[in-house]
Amino acid sequence: MLSAENPSIDFVFHMFFLLKYSKSLEEGSFRGRSADFLWMLLLGAGLLTSVAPWVNVQFLGSSLTFMM
C-alpha cells in the first residue's frame, strides 16, 4: 500500500513560486495568448523530463520554476 507523505517545505515553496510566476507571465507577457503560454509550458516540461535521467534529478518543480 502506498503511503502519502506530507509535502516538504521545499516542495510547498516551489509550487507557490511556480503559481506566482505562471500568473505573472500569463497576465503580462502572454496576455491574450493562452495557447503560446501552454506551448511554452509543454515544451519546457517535455525538455526537462527528457533531460532529467541524465542529470539525476528526481523533482523537476525547481527546474520548472527556474524555467519560468
C-alpha positions in Angstrom: 0.0 0.0 0.0 1.3 3.5 -0.8 1.7 5.9 2.0 1.2 9.6 1.4 4.0 11.7 2.9 3.5 15.3 4.0 4.9 17.7 1.4 8.2 19.2 2.4 8.6 23.0 2.9 10.8 23.0 -0.2 8.0 21.5 -2.3 5.5 24.0 -1.0 7.7 27.0 -1.8 8.5 25.7 -5.3 4.8 25.2 -6.0 3.9 28.6 -4.6 6.5 30.4 -6.8 5.6 28.3 -9.8 2.0 29.5 -9.5 3.1 33.1 -8.8 5.4 33.2 -11.8 2.8 31.5 -14.0 0.2 34.0 -13.1 2.6 36.9 -13.7 3.6 35.6 -17.1 0.1 34.8 -18.2 -1.1 38.3 -17.2 1.9 40.1 -18.6 4.0 38.7 -21.4 1.4 36.2 -22.6 -1.7 38.4 -22.2 -4.3 37.2 -24.8 -2.0 34.4 -26.0 -3.0 31.4 -23.8 -2.0 28.9 -26.5 1.5 30.3 -26.6 1.8 30.1 -22.8 0.6 26.5 -22.9 3.0 25.7 -25.6 5.9 27.2 -23.6 4.9 25.1 -20.5 4.6 21.9 -22.5 7.8 22.4 -24.4 9.7 23.3 -21.2 8.2 20.4 -19.2 9.0 18.0 -22.1 12.6 19.1 -22.3 13.1 18.9 -18.5 11.6 15.5 -18.4 13.8 14.2 -21.3 17.0 15.6 -19.7 16.1 14.5 -16.1 17.5 10.9 -16.3 20.9 12.2 -17.4 21.3 14.8 -14.7 19.8 12.6 -11.9 17.1 15.0 -10.9 14.1 13.4 -9.1 11.9 16.5 -8.5 11.5 18.8 -11.5 9.5 21.5 -9.8 12.5 23.6 -9.0 13.8 23.3 -12.6 10.4 24.3 -13.9 10.3 27.3 -11.6 13.7 28.4 -12.8 12.5 28.0 -16.4 9.6 30.4 -15.7 
